[in-house]
């Protein structure tokens, strides 16, 4: 079972990387047919497998076991070529798809490489501009507008995004009369608050930033929109969070880079969906084989 797992890892790695070896200078570690793999080749291939799989090759005989798996992979590849399987139509499709995946991954890695680099100044600036993210024992001051249906909620959200004052709109249209009188204000809530708001709505409030609106969400008696108007709690010192900020920054920057890349793709390539044919698609068990 273990050998099957390891071999499957290498087959996947091979399909994605399509490495043929021999890309570095130096005497070979192993030779399979006419293919030679140097120490640099072996180490480069090891760096491409997932960390969990890499753990399987720790220990004094780890390198030998790793090379043994490489021999299996390269040997099977050479046997497949000897049988002319690369000319098989189905094999060609799989090779083409693997090539697409490899190229897409390379494009994404290339685009987001710079997003992983952050300086000490970047970290400090991020902390100073995101202090709301670093508060313990946080309480959020929440306002809400409740209307009867989804259409009404969409109209309210459009008005709010257009710049209308939340409190004024709440007094005008909210069917929650108790909060409407206060401009939608519900006061401060915390994760432990089991009173005025459903726990799910409290969780929603804590996913928002100060001044941010939620989308329409089902509430008792109708459809509501939440807004966080203030928050309070104990600020976390910079020294306590400076080691986790780079990861947050990297994730956010990578997301922005990816979204920008997709915007470029949409501009460069026109997408047309044939809705009539799409309606005929019925995914079933056979579709995922």
C-alpha angles and dihedrals in degrees: 000000000000092000091049090052093050093047091049089054091054094045089053091045090050093048091053101038099033087201115177096184127226093093095125135056122250141077115305124259093202136006122205111183104311094336116104124193118198127203088262091052092051093048092046091052091047090055091059098059122088116272092243091056090045089061088067089070099053119118136054095302095038095104092050091050091048092052089048089057090048090052090054092049096046092041093053090046092052091047091051090051091047088056090049093240092146086071091057111110095228092046089051091055092051092047091049091049091048089051091052092051092049092049093046091050091048091050092050093045090049093049097047098040092097091048090068094063117089130165130216088256091052090054094049093045090051091052092049092050097043103043091135087067092059104058127120124209088020123193122189127209106221134194125187143189118205123196134172103252148013094260091054090047092051090052091049092049090050090053093049093048087049089063104263116149112264095216093050093049090047092054090048104047113009114115090201093092096185094059095032090067088059093047091263094305114154096175125231122334132187133194087262093052109118097168127076100010133050111249089245091057091048088054089049091051091052091053090060129083125231108288093011124133125221122223119253110295133181113260135169106293098007149336118319143192121211130206128189107220100174144355136201138186142105116316115230115232117249093241090059095057106027091100094055097043096076090059092050091047093048093050092049094045092047090051091051092048091049092049090049090049091052090050088055090049091051091051094048099043126043113221120209122183118198099217093189092058092039089058089059093057111106111180113213139157092285092053093067098049 
